[in-house]
Amino acid sequence: MAKCGAYDGIRVVELTEGISGPYATRFLADQGADVIKSESANGDHYRNDPGFQVLNRNKRSVVLADDTSLLRSADVIVVDSSSEATRARSLAPGSVIISMPTWGSKGPLADQRGSWEQVAAATGISWNQVSWTEGPVHVILPLASYGAGMLGALAIAAGLYAREVHGSAPTYEVSELAGSGAMQIGDFWSPGTPEERDGASPLGPAGRAPVYRPFQAADDLWLFVACGTRRFYEAMLEAIDRPDLLNEAALENPPWGLIEPEPLAYITPILEERFLTRSRDEWIDKLRAHDVPCQPIQTREEFLLSDLAEANSVIETIGHPELGQVSMPTQPLHLELCPAEMMLPAPALGANTDEVLQEQHDPGQGSGQGGQPLAGIRAVDLASFIAGPVITRHLAMLGADVIKVEPEAGDPFRTFSPMFNGWNQGKRGVVLDLKEEAGREFLYKIVATSDVVVENFRPGVAERLGCSQNDLRSVSEDLVMVKSPGYGFDESRADQPAFDPLLQALGGMMSAQGGDGDPVFLTVPVHDAATPIIAAFGVVTALYHRKCTGEAQTVYTSLAQTTAAAQAAEFVDYLGRPQASQGGFDHKGPDSQNSYVEDEGNWFWSGPEGLTPVETKGFVGSPLSLANDLVCEHVDSPGWGPLMQVGQLIKGAGPHPTRAPYFDEHADDLRDEFE
């Protein structure tokens, strides 16, 4: 079996600038595609930013007076607007075309350029960020741009798969609005939702839950404790020698019932005082001995020196002709048969013009928009919590038939009913006891007809349940498997629970957002949102590779790899590199010219583009999201809704996904189908 990039032989022409478009094509470049960056004589406006180096590696650059011939030679064309997409389609009728406008192609700002700061303001990212005071917080990471870049890569992969399998040549749109939606995938509105959201919290930037937050230890160092289930909550009380609190009448319905004002006020000082009695390392040892999810809050520099970063090879250094040695994040996933290509530095402006003009490339050909790209694909979802289930949510969004298999106790995060619905849209659901032979046999019948299996079990669990990679490949050797352990290839942490904020802590996000002050827990679940997009890209890439070669493979992702991908530009380093942005107390912006400002009770982002109103109703309440049909309504959600949720994020790839399945909802239908 040859090991090479999955997209060797594919030519991608990139006509975009900034972050999202170049990030999307970079995923393809890392998998062997010939990505040609077509620039104006002035070059990409992002060239002077350190992030340019990581977003444009493995590419070639041309400056052309006439790009007609280049576009006609492309398998994929990525552009910044719908008008550019129309022109590209006229020149390359058989190509996959991806349009990546900031504000989408509908609404008052259609096809206009904008900044990631504006998108954060206009889609709820800044307003929803927890803080001490009411008002928006400037989140220093360009989350919408990174999300759009990852989503754009998924769209390109889906388009190439559709062309290869269905013979179509689709045009898809992935806006930065959609990128914001992907990063806020659990956002919702229901009749019980407050008219306006409010990021202000009694715990300030520590979050909203008293047992799912950062704590300061006796040595002034910080750790994050993530007790998201009752089992973890009880274990924490044992670890801190306060089991008596289990019977405290004031602390009903832990852990999430403790968000209510009275239990919050009761337990918060008890816990804060308790954690101040030992050093951070002492607490981590004690908590881990009780299997309590916890991690130290580190800087980015500390993360890079950690065994976790080394085990996952998250950083690589390459030589640059002008900058010298440049270190940057590696590809944030591993395909066992398609390892990442050797990294080459970002090209100088127009460096490859002459050689490209001498080349001839005959692209593959498709015809028409076609239907959903993953129509005919079946995926089995054995995952729980957030990141794992969202992988298959995205596959369902692209047309896959997804069957969610739950244990008799259910997915532990069903307790987050409306958000659970957002994380699990588009699926059918069945309950199987995999500890029993009958449950395993029924699973094997489903797997025998499936193409993809996704799981995020802790080590040894899949083997005990009879659904390990070997077990399932013995049922169907053509399966694409997804394994997404939180800490990736770091076996020393294999038994440690992994949740988004624990990687925010380890990877330096909390420290960077906090600046010189206390660490800040980002409200956007960065790892739980970004990892599934990356994994879905890996799945579709593996399916494309399987179609071309007949070979099935396993896709490996992790929250640990994502922490560098979601700080891609921030982790770039070289001699003389300007310092990456830092936040601070209820951070409003880097300077007076780029900041949130208040005017008569209304908040705006003030930047070079002017004033952008701050959205207070979240992503699903944003008029711009609604105008671009990025929000769906599930009216048939008894007990949950009606619900407004994040919907189809890749325009042109199909309708909105259906609501999530109720517990064991499709058991009878599936038994009729498979027995």
DOVEX-732493 format. One line per field, with one value per residue (C-alpha): z, y, x. Coordinates in Angstrom, 2 decimals, m for minus. Layout:
! DOVEX-732493
pz <- c(Z, ...)
py <- c(Y, ...)
px <- c(X, ...)
END
This chain:
! DOVEX-732493
pz <- c(0.00, m1.14, 1.39, m0.25, 0.01, m0.68, m3.08, m5.13, m8.69, m7.71, m8.68, m6.43, m7.53, m4.61, m5.26, m1.63, 0.93, 4.70, 6.96, 6.07, 2.36, 2.60, 5.69, 3.79, 0.88, 3.26, 4.44, 0.84, 0.31, 3.34, 1.64, m1.59, m3.65, m5.91, m4.44, m6.60, m4.87, m7.50, m6.13, m7.27, m7.79, m4.21, m2.82, m0.13, 2.46, 5.16, 3.94, 6.71, 9.47, 11.06, 10.41, 6.66, 7.07, 8.49, 6.29, 3.04, 3.41, 0.70, m1.91, m5.02, m5.78, m9.14, m10.26, m13.58, m15.80, m17.08, m15.00, m17.53, m18.52, m14.90, m13.87, m16.75, m15.52, m11.98, m10.26, m7.45, m7.44, m4.16, m4.34, m2.03, m3.42, m5.30, m8.29, m8.51, m8.23, m11.18, m13.29, m12.24, m13.16, m16.64, m17.23, m15.49, m15.80, m14.58, m11.49, m7.83, m6.81, m3.24, m2.48, 0.87, 1.37, 4.81, 5.16, 2.80, m0.44, 1.09, 3.36, 3.62, 3.62, 0.85, m0.73, 1.11, 2.80, 6.57, 9.46, 11.88, 14.69, 12.97, 12.55, 16.24, 17.13, 14.71, 15.59, 19.38, 20.06, 21.92, 23.72, 25.00, 26.42, 30.20, 32.14, 35.33, 33.68, 31.19, 27.69, 24.94, 25.38, 22.60, 22.13, 20.83, 18.58, 15.08, 15.80, 12.96, 10.44, 11.72, 11.75, 8.19, 7.07, 8.52, 7.17, 3.77, 3.72, 4.46, 1.62, m0.84, 0.19, m0.14, m3.59, m4.82, m3.41, m5.13, m8.44, m8.07, m6.97, m8.38, m11.39, m10.26, m10.23, m7.29, m6.15, m2.37, m0.19, 3.17, 4.70, 7.83, 9.25, 8.74, 10.39, 13.43, 13.45, 13.27, 16.30, 18.19, 17.03, 20.15, 20.00, 20.15, 20.85, 22.44, 23.99, 27.36, 26.11, 27.38, 24.77, 25.12, 26.21, 28.88, 29.34, 32.83, 35.46, 39.26, 38.59, 36.01, 33.38, 35.30, 33.68, 35.13, 36.90, 40.29, 39.62, 35.94, 36.18, 36.96, 40.54, 42.03, 44.23, 47.20, 45.00, 42.91, 39.98, 38.37, 37.40, 35.66, 37.21, 34.86, 36.77, 34.05, 35.43, 38.87, 39.07, 38.58, 41.07, 43.76, 43.06, 43.42, 46.83, 47.95, 46.60, 48.46, 51.65, 51.64, 51.05, 53.59, 50.87, 49.07, 51.60, 51.75, 51.05, 49.51, 46.75, 44.72, 41.28, 40.94, 38.96, 36.60, 39.11, 41.04, 38.45, 40.19, 42.41, 45.86, 45.44, 43.48, 46.32, 48.87, 47.32, 45.55, 48.63, 50.07, 46.96, 46.39, 49.96, 49.78, 46.62, 48.24, 50.82, 48.53, 45.57, 42.05, 41.50, 44.79, 43.81, 40.37, 41.83, 44.38, 41.87, 39.29, 41.92, 42.12, 38.30, 38.46, 35.13, 35.74, 34.11, 34.86, 33.19, 31.11, 28.74, 25.08, 25.76, 28.53, 26.24, 23.55, 26.09, 27.31, 26.66, 25.26, 22.47, 21.73, 21.64, 19.12, 17.03, 17.04, 15.97, 13.20, 12.19, 8.57, 6.92, 5.29, 2.88, 4.63, 8.13, 8.93, 11.04, 11.36, 13.73, 13.14, 13.87, 11.84, 10.14, 12.97, 11.99, 10.98, 8.13, 8.47, 4.69, 3.78, 6.04, 5.71, 2.90, 3.66, 4.74, 2.41, 3.41, 2.23, m1.22, m2.04, m4.03, m7.62, m7.05, m9.23, m12.04, m14.80, m13.97, m13.70, m17.08, m18.62, m17.16, m18.46, m16.15, m17.32, m14.52, m13.78, m15.00, m13.44, m14.46, m12.57, m8.92, m7.98, m4.74, m1.29, m1.57, 0.99, m0.27, m0.09, 2.83, 6.17, 9.40, 12.84, 15.76, 18.91, 20.41, 23.32, 24.85, 22.23, 19.89, 18.76, 18.02, 16.14, 13.67, 12.51, 12.76, 10.00, 7.97, 8.24, 7.11, 3.94, 3.31, 5.19, 6.91, 10.51, 13.14, 16.72, 19.02, 22.73, 25.86, 28.09, 30.24, 27.16, 26.03, 29.27, 27.60, 26.82, 29.97, 27.87, 25.88, 23.39, 22.85, 22.58, 19.74, 17.98, 18.39, 17.10, 14.29, 11.25, 12.89, 13.66, 17.15, 18.81, 22.24, 22.32, 25.33, 23.89, 27.05, 25.87, 22.84, 21.38, 21.40, 19.76, 17.11, 16.18, 15.99, 13.66, 11.33, 11.11, 10.66, 7.84, 5.75, 6.87, 5.53, 8.60, 12.35, 14.83, 18.47, 21.30, 23.99, 26.68, 26.33, 26.62, 26.51, 22.82, 23.30, 26.29, 24.35, 21.24, 19.00, 18.64, 15.28, 14.80, 15.81, 13.38, 10.50, 10.76, 10.02, 7.20, 6.00, 4.00, 7.04, 7.49, 11.23, 13.30, 16.59, 18.51, 21.98, 23.77, 24.28, 20.98, 20.92, 24.47, 26.10, 29.51, 29.55, 27.95, 31.11, 31.85, 30.90, 28.22, 27.74, 25.82, 28.74, 29.86, 26.50, 26.65, 29.89, 28.65, 25.27, 26.52, 25.41, 28.90, 29.80, 26.55, 26.87, 30.49, 29.70, 32.90, 34.85, 35.82, 33.15, 31.08, 30.25, 26.64, 26.26, 22.71, 23.08, 20.76, 20.77, 20.84, 17.80, 15.75, 16.24, 14.59, 11.50, 11.18, 11.72, 9.18, 6.66, 7.47, 6.97, 3.58, 2.53, 3.56, 1.63, m1.43, m1.05, m0.68, m3.87, m5.78, m4.41, m2.75, 0.54, 3.84, 6.66, 10.13, 10.79, 14.03, 15.56, 19.08, 21.15, 21.72, 18.02, 17.66, 20.32, 17.91, 14.86, 16.64, 17.44, 14.13, 13.64, 17.34, 17.48, 14.56, 15.82, 14.36, 15.35, 15.55, 15.45, 16.86, 20.10, 19.69, 21.00, 24.70, 26.43, 29.90, 32.40, 30.51, 27.46, 25.07, 22.40, 21.70, 21.47, 21.28, 17.50, 17.67, 20.58, 21.77, 22.57, 24.17, 22.95, 24.86, 26.03, 22.66, 21.99, 18.79, 17.52, 16.42, 13.86, 10.54, 8.84, 11.08, 13.70, 13.76, 16.06, 18.67, 18.40, 21.78, 20.70, 19.74, 16.38, 15.82, 16.55, 14.22, 11.27, 9.13, 10.01, 9.32, 6.02, 4.81, 5.85, 8.32, 11.03, 11.03, 13.06, 14.52, 15.36, 16.25, 19.39, 22.33, 25.56, 23.70, 21.53, 19.07, 18.63, 16.47, 15.88, 13.78, 10.47, 7.12, 7.08, 3.58, 1.21, m1.83, 0.00, 0.86, 3.17, 6.87, 9.01, 10.85, 14.64, 16.87, 17.70, 20.94, 23.16, 21.25, 18.81, 15.75, 17.40, 15.72, 12.28, 12.51, 13.69, 10.77, 8.49, 9.83, 11.29)
py <- c(0.00, 3.25, 6.04, 9.43, 12.48, 11.73, 14.67, 14.07, 15.10, 17.59, 21.23, 23.87, 27.50, 29.89, 33.44, 34.34, 36.43, 36.62, 33.65, 31.49, 30.78, 30.14, 27.97, 25.86, 25.19, 24.56, 21.39, 20.17, 21.24, 19.20, 16.21, 16.56, 18.89, 21.38, 24.61, 27.65, 30.96, 33.55, 37.01, 40.60, 42.55, 43.82, 40.33, 38.93, 41.68, 39.08, 38.53, 40.64, 38.71, 35.80, 33.62, 33.84, 31.33, 28.56, 29.17, 29.20, 26.52, 23.87, 26.25, 28.03, 31.72, 33.34, 36.88, 36.89, 39.59, 37.05, 34.00, 32.48, 29.57, 28.86, 28.67, 26.34, 23.97, 23.74, 20.84, 23.20, 26.99, 28.90, 32.50, 35.33, 36.13, 34.77, 37.00, 35.49, 32.04, 32.82, 33.87, 30.78, 28.53, 30.07, 29.29, 25.91, 24.14, 20.82, 22.12, 22.19, 25.81, 27.09, 30.65, 32.06, 35.55, 37.11, 37.89, 35.31, 36.03, 37.22, 40.07, 43.70, 42.93, 40.30, 39.73, 42.66, 42.20, 42.30, 41.44, 38.54, 41.05, 42.29, 38.74, 38.00, 41.10, 40.36, 36.69, 36.56, 35.40, 38.57, 39.09, 35.53, 35.48, 35.21, 38.17, 40.14, 43.00, 43.12, 43.90, 42.27, 40.87, 40.93, 37.28, 37.49, 34.41, 34.78, 31.90, 32.56, 32.71, 29.52, 27.82, 28.92, 27.69, 24.23, 24.16, 25.30, 22.38, 20.04, 21.62, 21.14, 17.50, 16.96, 18.55, 16.35, 13.28, 14.27, 14.68, 11.35, 9.35, 11.16, 12.90, 16.35, 19.65, 21.49, 25.07, 25.46, 28.55, 28.72, 32.19, 33.46, 33.65, 29.88, 29.56, 31.35, 29.00, 25.97, 27.23, 27.80, 24.55, 24.12, 27.60, 27.60, 29.57, 28.20, 29.90, 29.82, 31.54, 35.11, 37.76, 38.95, 36.85, 38.20, 37.11, 38.59, 35.87, 35.81, 33.84, 36.33, 34.85, 31.55, 30.51, 29.81, 26.45, 26.29, 22.83, 23.37, 26.25, 27.41, 27.46, 29.23, 27.09, 27.98, 28.65, 31.17, 28.77, 27.78, 24.53, 23.74, 21.25, 19.87, 18.03, 17.78, 14.69, 13.70, 10.92, 13.39, 15.80, 13.13, 12.08, 15.69, 16.04, 12.89, 14.21, 17.52, 15.75, 17.26, 14.24, 15.79, 18.19, 15.29, 15.43, 19.22, 20.22, 23.52, 21.71, 20.06, 18.49, 18.68, 19.46, 21.68, 22.54, 24.37, 27.16, 28.49, 31.54, 29.97, 26.80, 28.81, 31.30, 28.47, 26.26, 28.77, 30.16, 26.66, 25.40, 28.49, 28.42, 24.70, 24.91, 27.61, 25.10, 23.10, 23.72, 23.18, 20.02, 18.56, 19.12, 17.64, 14.49, 14.18, 14.81, 12.43, 9.71, 10.00, 10.18, 13.81, 15.66, 18.38, 19.97, 22.77, 26.12, 26.75, 29.33, 28.47, 28.27, 25.73, 23.69, 23.54, 22.16, 19.49, 15.76, 16.19, 18.47, 16.21, 13.01, 14.55, 16.27, 19.44, 21.73, 21.42, 23.79, 24.52, 26.78, 30.00, 31.92, 35.26, 34.48, 31.65, 28.81, 29.07, 26.80, 26.24, 23.80, 20.59, 19.02, 18.51, 14.98, 11.75, 9.50, 6.18, 5.66, 9.33, 11.01, 14.75, 15.88, 17.36, 20.97, 23.66, 27.33, 29.78, 31.08, 34.54, 36.70, 35.45, 33.04, 30.31, 32.34, 31.26, 27.55, 27.45, 29.18, 26.41, 23.62, 21.90, 20.24, 18.37, 18.54, 15.97, 16.78, 16.80, 18.21, 19.97, 20.77, 17.27, 16.20, 15.85, 14.80, 11.96, 10.46, 6.69, 6.77, 5.25, 6.17, 4.58, 6.98, 5.25, 8.53, 10.56, 14.03, 16.75, 16.47, 12.88, 13.28, 16.55, 14.68, 12.63, 15.64, 17.20, 13.98, 13.95, 17.59, 16.40, 13.62, 10.58, 8.21, 8.38, 5.87, 6.94, 3.96, 4.74, 2.61, 1.94, 4.94, 7.15, 9.71, 11.50, 14.87, 14.29, 16.36, 19.41, 18.90, 21.82, 21.78, 17.99, 18.45, 20.77, 18.35, 15.37, 16.69, 14.57, 11.14, 8.08, 6.65, 3.23, 1.90, m1.21, m2.92, m3.82, m5.75, m8.37, m10.61, m9.60, m5.93, m6.64, m8.85, m6.14, m3.60, m5.91, m6.08, m2.29, m2.11, m4.67, m2.12, 0.92, 2.94, 4.88, 4.25, 7.05, 6.41, 8.30, 5.62, 5.77, 3.11, m0.49, 0.25, m0.59, m3.91, m4.81, m3.94, m5.89, m2.84, m2.34, m1.57, m5.24, m6.39, m4.06, m4.51, m8.25, m7.44, m4.98, m4.56, m1.43, 0.69, 4.14, 4.36, 7.52, 7.44, 10.68, 10.28, 13.60, 13.54, 11.89, 9.84, 10.74, 7.35, 8.71, 10.61, 7.88, 7.26, 10.93, 12.40, 15.08, 17.96, 21.22, 23.51, 21.13, 21.66, 25.38, 25.23, 23.08, 24.80, 28.35, 29.76, 30.69, 32.30, 34.27, 35.59, 36.54, 38.34, 39.70, 38.93, 35.75, 33.07, 33.31, 30.33, 30.85, 30.43, 29.14, 25.41, 25.74, 22.14, 20.54, 22.61, 22.56, 18.92, 17.57, 19.73, 18.53, 14.92, 15.23, 16.52, 13.47, 11.13, 12.57, 12.55, 8.89, 8.09, 9.84, 7.86, 4.64, 5.40, 6.06, 3.17, 0.67, 1.10, 1.81, 3.52, 5.02, 8.75, 9.95, 13.30, 14.67, 17.72, 18.03, 18.45, 20.88, 23.23, 24.17, 24.25, 26.65, 28.89, 28.35, 31.85, 32.34, 29.35, 30.53, 31.55, 32.81, 35.21, 38.71, 37.58, 40.25, 39.21, 37.47, 39.28, 39.08, 39.80, 41.06, 41.84, 41.94, 42.76, 45.26, 45.34, 45.81, 49.62, 52.61, 52.29, 48.64, 48.15, 47.66, 50.95, 51.78, 54.46, 55.09, 51.49, 49.96, 48.25, 48.35, 47.02, 50.04, 49.33, 50.56, 49.42, 51.62, 50.59, 47.08, 46.53, 43.82, 40.95, 40.13, 37.17, 34.75, 33.20, 31.88, 35.33, 37.21, 38.80, 38.03, 34.32, 34.24, 36.12, 33.55, 30.60, 29.27, 28.71, 26.00, 25.56, 22.24, 22.61, 18.93, 18.89, 18.06, 18.86, 20.80, 23.36, 24.55, 25.08, 27.39, 25.74, 26.10, 24.49, 23.69, 25.49, 24.56, 26.20, 24.07, 20.80, 20.05, 21.04, 21.67, 18.56, 17.11, 17.26, 14.88, 11.52, 10.97, 8.23, 4.91, 6.62, 4.52, 1.12, m0.46, 0.93, m0.23, m3.70, m3.99, m2.91, m5.16, m8.24)
px <- c(0.00, 1.56, 1.71, 1.27, m0.93, m4.58, m4.79, m1.65, m2.46, m5.18, m4.64, m6.20, m6.20, m6.59, m7.82, m8.43, m6.57, m6.33, m7.01, m10.00, m9.47, m5.74, m6.28, m8.82, m6.47, m3.55, m5.30, m5.28, m1.66, m0.63, m2.26, m0.33, m2.51, m0.74, m2.10, m1.36, m1.90, m2.81, m2.03, m2.20, 1.01, 0.66, 0.22, m2.05, m2.66, m1.89, 1.70, 3.22, 1.50, 3.40, 0.36, 0.96, 3.77, 1.57, m1.47, 0.48, 3.12, 3.37, 1.95, 3.19, 2.58, 1.91, 1.19, m0.65, m2.07, m4.60, m5.55, m7.96, m5.74, m4.84, m8.49, m9.29, m6.58, m7.95, m9.67, m10.69, m11.05, m11.41, m12.63, m13.75, m17.21, m20.21, m19.44, m15.95, m17.53, m19.78, m16.79, m14.84, m17.74, m17.96, m14.28, m14.11, m17.48, m16.08, m14.28, m15.25, m15.72, m15.73, m16.84, m15.71, m17.19, m16.94, m20.64, m22.12, m23.93, m27.20, m28.22, m27.13, m23.40, m23.45, m20.03, m18.48, m15.14, m14.91, m12.63, m12.77, m13.28, m16.44, m17.74, m17.13, m19.13, m21.96, m22.49, m22.43, m18.87, m17.93, m21.25, m21.48, m17.95, m18.16, m16.82, m17.30, m19.15, m21.99, m20.81, m18.75, m15.25, m12.69, m11.67, m8.11, m8.29, m9.83, m12.19, m14.65, m11.80, m10.19, m13.59, m14.32, m10.91, m11.49, m15.04, m13.76, m11.33, m14.24, m16.23, m13.36, m12.97, m16.73, m16.72, m13.88, m15.60, m18.85, m17.04, m15.26, m18.32, m21.34, m19.79, m20.92, m19.04, m20.58, m20.29, m20.32, m20.29, m18.52, m18.70, m16.98, m20.48, m20.66, m17.26, m18.63, m21.62, m19.34, m17.44, m20.71, m22.30, m24.44, m25.99, m29.79, m32.92, m36.07, m39.10, m37.34, m34.20, m33.69, m34.39, m30.81, m27.83, m25.52, m21.92, m21.70, m21.22, m20.85, m17.65, m16.42, m14.09, m13.99, m17.27, m20.71, m20.42, m18.63, m17.19, m16.29, m13.85, m10.30, m9.03, m6.03, m3.79, m1.60, 1.46, m0.54, m0.60, m3.89, m5.57, m8.85, m11.27, m13.95, m16.67, m19.30, m21.04, m22.30, m19.70, m16.87, m18.47, m18.66, m15.07, m13.92, m15.57, m13.77, m10.46, m10.73, m11.85, m15.34, m17.62, m19.99, m21.15, m22.83, m25.64, m25.89, m29.50, m28.42, m26.53, m29.27, m28.87, m25.09, m23.12, m25.12, m27.83, m25.12, m25.25, m28.37, m27.68, m28.16, m26.05, m23.48, m23.12, m22.95, m20.28, m18.04, m16.22, m15.88, m14.11, m11.99, m10.72, m10.08, m7.96, m5.83, m4.59, m2.26, 0.03, m1.24, 0.79, m0.38, m3.99, m3.51, m1.96, m4.75, m7.53, m6.10, m5.89, m9.69, m10.13, m11.27, m10.78, m8.19, m5.15, m2.69, m3.27, m0.15, 1.25, 1.76, 5.48, 4.93, 2.69, 5.37, 7.85, 5.42, 5.44, 1.94, 3.14, 6.09, 4.03, 1.65, 4.35, 2.27, 5.13, 7.71, 10.49, 11.35, 13.90, 12.75, 15.01, 14.38, 13.09, 15.46, 14.09, 10.30, 8.35, 4.66, 1.82, 1.77, m1.24, m3.80, m4.80, m3.13, m4.28, m2.52, m2.12, m1.77, 0.77, 1.30, 3.56, 6.98, 6.55, 7.86, 7.96, 5.34, 6.31, 7.60, 5.21, 5.09, 7.98, 6.48, 4.92, 7.29, 7.22, 3.42, 3.08, 5.17, 3.03, m0.06, m2.56, m5.64, m8.21, m10.86, m14.32, m17.74, m21.09, m23.85, m24.42, m25.51, m27.14, m25.65, m22.01, m22.16, m25.41, m25.02, m22.57, m23.55, m21.75, m22.05, m21.67, m20.39, m19.19, m20.52, m20.20, m19.53, m16.55, m17.20, m20.92, m20.34, m18.11, m21.07, m23.38, m21.25, m21.29, m25.09, m25.14, m23.39, m25.92, m24.61, m27.03, m25.80, m26.89, m26.16, m25.65, m26.07, m25.68, m28.66, m27.71, m27.67, m25.13, m24.13, m24.63, m28.31, m28.81, m27.90, m31.08, m31.13, m27.37, m27.40, m29.86, m27.43, m24.54, m26.55, m28.71, m29.41, m29.09, m31.14, m30.80, m30.83, m29.88, m27.70, m26.14, m22.76, m21.90, m24.40, m23.95, m27.32, m26.33, m22.99, m24.55, m27.03, m24.20, m22.28, m25.29, m25.31, m21.55, m21.66, m23.59, m21.59, m18.68, m17.56, m17.36, m16.59, m15.69, m14.02, m13.79, m11.16, m8.41, m9.57, m13.30, m13.81, m12.02, m14.20, m17.36, m16.38, m16.17, m12.44, m10.92, m10.01, m13.50, m15.25, m12.80, m13.42, m17.06, m16.29, m12.72, m13.62, m14.47, m13.03, m12.46, m12.14, m10.28, m10.26, m8.72, m8.47, m4.71, m3.87, m0.69, 0.38, m0.02, 0.94, m2.38, m4.47, m6.49, m7.11, m10.51, m10.29, m12.70, m12.44, m11.50, m8.77, m7.07, m7.80, m5.84, m2.96, m2.59, m2.22, m5.58, m6.75, m3.45, m3.26, m6.82, m6.16, m2.92, m1.39, m4.57, m6.38, m6.83, m10.02, m12.25, m13.37, m17.13, m16.72, m15.90, m12.94, m11.70, m15.14, m16.10, m12.90, m11.87, m15.05, m14.54, m10.96, m12.06, m14.88, m12.34, m10.23, m13.20, m14.15, m10.50, m10.24, m13.43, m11.99, m8.78, m10.80, m12.71, m9.49, m7.41, m9.75, m7.88, m9.61, m7.78, m8.07, m8.27, m6.67, m7.54, m7.37, m8.15, m4.41, m3.67, m6.54, m5.18, m2.37, m4.66, m7.02, m4.05, m2.30, m0.92, m0.30, 2.05, 4.21, 7.64, 10.90, 13.65, 12.19, 8.57, 6.21, 4.54, 1.20, m1.87, m2.67, m5.95, m6.71, m9.45, m12.78, m10.67, m12.26, m9.56, m5.85, m5.93, m8.24, m8.56, m9.62, m11.96, m15.52, m17.21, m20.55, m22.93, m26.17, m26.38, m25.51, m22.21, m20.15, m16.87, m14.85, m12.15, m10.76, m13.97, m16.12, m18.68, m20.16, m23.18, m22.71, m25.20, m26.79, m28.95, m26.22, m25.42, m28.94, m30.37, m28.05, m29.90, m26.86, m26.95, m30.68, m30.35, m27.83, m30.03, m27.46, m30.09, m32.74, m35.92, m36.99, m40.66, m41.16, m39.02, m41.31, m39.55, m36.88, m38.52, m39.41, m35.70, m33.65, m30.27, m27.15, m28.10, m26.50, m23.15, m21.95, m24.41, m25.10, m24.41, m28.04, m30.89, m30.68, m30.12, m33.10, m33.42, m31.48, m33.05, m34.89, m33.55, m33.89, m36.26, m35.49, m35.09, m38.12, m37.29, m33.69, m34.67, m37.06, m34.22, m31.47, m33.18)
END
